[in-house]
Amino acid sequence: MADIFISYKREEQPLAKKLADALQMKGWSVWWDPEVRAGERFDDVIDKALKECKCVVVLWSKLSVESQNVKDEATYALNHDKLVPISIEEVDLPYRFSRFNTRQLIDWDGSDTSAEFLSLVDDIAKIISAPTTKSDESRTKQDELRLKQDLESQHREKERERKKAKEQHKPTIEQELREEGDLQAAQLKAFFESTVATEVRSAITTLILIGLVFGIAALLSLSAGSGRSGDERAVWALLVFVLAFPFYLYRLARRGHFISVLLGIGAIVIYGYLMFGIFSDMLSSP
């Protein structure tokens, strides 16, 4: 299917050829078959080309305004909104086409840079898309390739930045060991602050209780004076402590205060020894 169909009279064939060549140089495909035109037959070949084209360029001349074939082709193009008329001679156009703006290519030498021809190109481009030249296609491919390369480059750059950021935030072995040591130190500190501190408080409480018992036993002995009565009171005080203190030690053991338990056991042993000594003196005295 051709982009442009050129309608002309047989006698204007040289000019039609120059126009077809110039339009083809702009990148459009052109149908202007001289062999079919030579027979002046409006047959199926011309009919098919006329229907399939996107634009019909009619060359108006003194001969073509008298040609029924040219006027039929122009009428078809007009009815399908794809007519581009040009005058190649000073001529009165058929009434139906005289109302349309018609480009003047009178005495045109075939130059594709003349103002008249460039105006014709603009008129055609309004009906069909602007022609795509090989240079345009090459430029488009280059632009697409450049865009693809830019996108790939941006992707690689982002990937490098992501890996770099990941490497920066990735802890080294030394950092991991340091963090593990800090964690162990913190755990050990918490252990001392909780367990050891509680153990020390419990041990101090136990020592205070032991001191109180010694003090009470000493006061009982002194208040009764020397002799059997004071010793008996001291023995009873120590006996009560020895019997009651294991319950206190049991509670300490349940709570895990083993240092306090050891101190308590030592106190019981000492008190038992004192009781045994006092009791022996009591039995040996008259």
C-alpha positions as CSV (number, residue, x, y, z in Angstrom):
1,M,0.0,0.0,0.0
2,A,1.4,3.4,-1.1
3,D,1.3,6.5,1.0
4,I,0.6,8.8,-1.9
5,F,-1.4,8.4,-5.1
6,I,-0.6,10.9,-7.9
7,S,-3.5,11.7,-10.2
8,Y,-2.4,13.3,-13.5
9,K,-3.0,13.5,-17.2
10,R,-0.8,11.4,-19.5
11,E,0.9,14.5,-21.0
12,E,2.1,15.6,-17.5
13,Q,3.9,12.3,-16.9
14,P,7.5,13.8,-16.8
15,L,6.4,16.3,-14.1
16,A,4.6,13.5,-12.3
17,K,7.8,11.5,-12.3
18,K,9.8,14.4,-10.8
19,L,7.2,14.9,-8.1
20,A,7.1,11.2,-7.3
21,D,10.9,11.1,-7.0
22,A,11.0,14.1,-4.8
23,L,8.3,12.7,-2.5
24,Q,10.1,9.4,-2.3
25,M,13.3,11.2,-1.3
26,K,11.3,12.5,1.7
27,G,10.6,8.9,2.8
28,W,7.1,8.4,1.4
29,S,6.0,5.6,-0.9
30,V,4.3,6.9,-4.1
31,W,2.0,5.2,-6.7
32,W,1.9,6.8,-10.1
33,D,2.1,3.8,-12.5
34,P,2.9,5.3,-16.0
35,E,2.0,2.1,-17.9
36,V,-1.5,2.0,-16.5
37,R,-1.8,5.7,-16.9
38,A,-0.8,5.5,-20.5
39,G,-3.9,3.5,-21.4
40,E,-6.2,6.0,-19.6
41,R,-8.1,3.1,-18.1
42,F,-9.8,3.4,-14.7
43,D,-9.5,-0.3,-14.1
44,D,-9.2,-2.4,-11.0
45,V,-5.5,-1.7,-10.5
46,I,-6.0,2.0,-10.3
47,D,-9.1,1.6,-8.2
48,K,-7.3,-0.6,-5.7
49,A,-4.3,1.8,-5.5
50,L,-6.7,4.8,-5.0
51,K,-8.6,3.1,-2.2
52,E,-5.5,1.9,-0.3
53,C,-3.5,5.1,-0.5
54,K,-3.4,7.6,2.4
55,C,-3.3,10.7,0.3
56,V,-4.1,11.7,-3.3
57,V,-2.1,14.5,-4.9
58,V,-4.0,15.9,-8.0
59,L,-2.0,17.8,-10.6
60,W,-4.3,20.4,-12.1
61,S,-3.5,21.5,-15.6
62,K,-5.4,22.7,-18.7
63,L,-5.6,19.0,-19.8
64,S,-6.4,17.5,-16.4
65,V,-9.3,19.8,-15.7
66,E,-10.9,18.3,-18.9
67,S,-10.1,14.7,-17.9
68,Q,-13.0,12.8,-16.4
69,N,-10.7,10.2,-14.9
70,V,-8.7,12.9,-13.0
71,K,-11.8,14.6,-11.8
72,D,-13.2,11.2,-10.6
73,E,-10.1,10.5,-8.7
74,A,-10.1,14.0,-7.2
75,T,-13.8,13.6,-6.2
76,Y,-13.0,10.2,-4.5
77,A,-10.1,11.8,-2.6
78,L,-12.3,14.7,-1.5
79,N,-15.0,12.5,-0.3
80,H,-12.5,10.5,1.8
81,D,-10.7,13.6,3.2
82,K,-7.3,12.8,1.6
83,L,-7.2,15.3,-1.3
84,V,-4.1,17.6,-1.8
85,P,-4.5,19.6,-5.0
86,I,-1.7,21.5,-6.7
87,S,-1.7,23.6,-9.9
88,I,1.1,23.1,-12.4
89,E,-0.4,25.6,-14.9
90,E,-2.5,28.8,-14.7
91,V,-6.0,27.3,-15.0
92,D,-9.5,27.7,-13.8
93,L,-10.3,24.7,-11.5
94,P,-13.6,22.8,-11.7
95,Y,-16.2,24.6,-9.5
96,R,-16.3,21.9,-6.9
97,F,-12.5,22.1,-6.3
98,S,-12.1,25.9,-6.7
99,R,-13.0,26.5,-3.0
100,F,-10.0,24.6,-1.7
101,N,-6.5,26.1,-1.1
102,T,-4.4,24.8,-4.0
103,R,-0.6,24.9,-3.9
104,Q,1.2,26.4,-7.0
105,L,4.0,24.3,-8.6
106,I,4.0,26.3,-11.8
107,D,7.4,26.1,-13.5
108,W,8.7,23.8,-10.7
109,D,12.2,22.5,-11.5
110,G,12.0,19.4,-9.3
111,S,14.0,20.9,-6.4
112,D,13.0,19.4,-3.0
113,T,14.2,22.6,-1.2
114,S,11.9,25.1,-3.0
115,A,9.3,26.9,-0.8
116,E,6.4,25.6,-3.0
117,F,7.5,22.0,-2.6
118,L,8.1,22.3,1.1
119,S,4.6,23.7,1.5
120,L,3.2,20.7,-0.4
121,V,5.1,18.4,2.0
122,D,3.5,20.1,5.0
123,D,0.1,19.7,3.5
124,I,0.7,16.0,2.9
125,A,2.1,15.6,6.4
126,K,-1.2,16.9,7.9
127,I,-3.1,14.0,6.3
128,I,-0.6,11.3,6.8
129,S,2.3,11.0,9.3
130,A,5.5,12.7,8.5
131,P,7.9,10.4,6.6
132,T,10.5,8.4,8.5
133,T,13.8,8.5,6.8
134,K,16.6,6.1,7.2
135,S,18.5,8.6,9.2
136,D,15.5,9.1,11.5
137,E,15.3,5.3,11.9
138,S,19.0,5.1,12.7
139,R,18.7,8.0,15.1
140,T,15.7,6.4,16.8
141,K,17.6,3.1,17.2
142,Q,20.6,5.0,18.6
143,D,18.4,6.8,21.0
144,E,16.8,3.5,22.1
145,L,20.2,1.9,22.5
146,R,21.5,4.9,24.5
147,L,18.4,4.9,26.7
148,K,18.9,1.2,27.4
149,Q,22.6,1.7,28.2
150,D,21.7,4.6,30.5
151,L,19.1,2.4,32.4
152,E,21.6,-0.4,32.7
153,S,24.2,2.0,33.9
154,Q,21.8,3.4,36.5
155,H,20.9,-0.1,37.6
156,R,24.5,-1.1,38.0
157,E,25.3,2.1,40.0
158,K,22.4,1.5,42.3
159,E,23.5,-2.1,42.8
160,R,27.0,-1.0,43.6
161,E,25.7,1.6,46.1
162,R,23.5,-1.1,47.7
163,K,26.4,-3.5,48.1
164,K,28.6,-0.8,49.4
165,A,26.0,0.2,52.0
166,K,25.6,-3.4,53.0
167,E,29.4,-3.9,53.4
168,Q,29.6,-0.7,55.5
169,H,26.9,-2.0,57.9
170,K,28.1,-5.6,57.9
171,P,29.9,-6.2,61.3
172,T,33.4,-7.5,61.2
173,I,34.6,-10.5,63.3
174,E,36.3,-8.1,65.7
175,Q,33.1,-6.1,66.1
176,E,31.1,-9.3,66.7
177,L,33.6,-10.5,69.3
178,R,33.6,-7.1,71.0
179,E,29.8,-7.0,71.1
180,E,29.8,-10.5,72.5
181,G,32.3,-9.5,75.2
182,D,30.3,-6.5,76.0
183,L,27.2,-8.6,76.4
184,Q,29.0,-11.1,78.7
185,A,30.3,-8.2,80.8
186,A,26.9,-6.7,81.0
187,Q,25.5,-10.1,82.1
188,L,28.2,-10.6,84.6
189,K,27.6,-7.1,86.0
190,A,23.9,-7.8,86.3
191,F,24.7,-11.0,88.1
192,F,26.9,-9.3,90.6
193,E,24.4,-6.5,91.0
194,S,21.5,-8.8,91.7
195,T,22.8,-12.2,93.1
196,V,26.0,-11.2,94.8
197,A,24.5,-8.0,96.3
198,T,21.6,-9.9,97.7
199,E,23.9,-12.6,99.0
200,V,26.0,-10.0,100.8
201,R,22.9,-8.4,102.3
202,S,21.7,-11.8,103.5
203,A,25.1,-12.6,105.0
204,I,25.2,-9.2,106.9
205,T,21.7,-9.9,108.2
206,T,22.8,-13.3,109.5
207,L,25.9,-11.9,111.2
208,I,23.7,-9.3,112.9
209,L,21.3,-12.0,114.1
210,I,24.3,-14.0,115.5
211,G,25.6,-10.9,117.2
212,L,22.2,-10.2,118.8
213,V,22.0,-13.7,120.1
214,F,25.5,-13.5,121.6
215,G,24.6,-10.1,123.1
216,I,21.4,-11.5,124.6
217,A,23.1,-14.5,126.1
218,A,25.8,-12.2,127.6
219,L,23.2,-9.8,129.0
220,L,21.3,-12.7,130.6
221,S,24.5,-14.1,132.1
222,L,25.6,-10.7,133.5
223,S,22.1,-9.7,134.8
224,A,21.9,-12.9,136.9
225,G,25.4,-12.5,138.1
226,S,28.0,-15.1,138.2
227,G,26.9,-18.5,139.1
228,R,24.6,-21.3,138.1
229,S,21.5,-19.1,137.5
230,G,23.2,-16.9,134.9
231,D,24.7,-19.8,133.1
232,E,21.3,-21.5,133.0
233,R,19.7,-18.5,131.4
234,A,22.5,-18.2,128.8
235,V,22.2,-21.9,128.0
236,W,18.4,-21.5,127.5
237,A,18.9,-18.5,125.2
238,L,21.5,-20.3,123.1
239,L,19.3,-23.4,123.0
240,V,16.4,-21.5,121.7
241,F,18.6,-19.9,119.0
242,V,20.1,-23.3,118.0
243,L,16.6,-24.8,117.7
244,A,15.0,-21.9,115.8
245,F,18.0,-20.9,113.6
246,P,17.8,-23.9,111.3
247,F,14.4,-22.7,110.1
248,Y,16.0,-19.4,109.1
249,L,18.8,-21.2,107.4
250,Y,16.3,-23.3,105.5
251,R,14.6,-20.3,104.1
252,L,18.0,-18.8,103.1
253,A,18.8,-22.1,101.3
254,R,15.4,-22.0,99.5
255,R,16.3,-18.5,98.2
256,G,19.8,-19.6,97.1
257,H,21.8,-17.6,99.7
258,F,24.4,-20.3,100.3
259,I,27.0,-18.0,101.9
260,S,24.5,-17.0,104.6
261,V,23.7,-20.6,105.1
262,L,27.4,-21.4,105.7
263,L,27.7,-18.5,108.1
264,G,24.6,-19.8,110.0
265,I,26.0,-23.3,110.2
266,G,29.2,-22.0,111.5
267,A,27.3,-20.0,114.2
268,I,25.3,-23.1,115.2
269,V,28.6,-25.0,115.6
270,I,30.1,-22.3,117.7
271,Y,27.0,-21.9,119.8
272,G,26.8,-25.7,120.3
273,Y,30.4,-25.7,121.5
274,L,29.6,-22.9,123.9
275,M,26.5,-24.7,125.2
276,F,28.5,-27.9,125.7
277,G,31.1,-26.0,127.6
278,I,28.6,-24.2,129.8
279,F,26.6,-27.3,130.4
280,S,29.7,-29.2,131.4
281,D,30.6,-26.5,133.9
282,M,27.1,-26.7,135.3
283,L,27.3,-30.4,135.8
284,S,30.7,-30.2,137.4
285,S,29.9,-27.3,139.8
286,P,28.4,-28.2,143.3
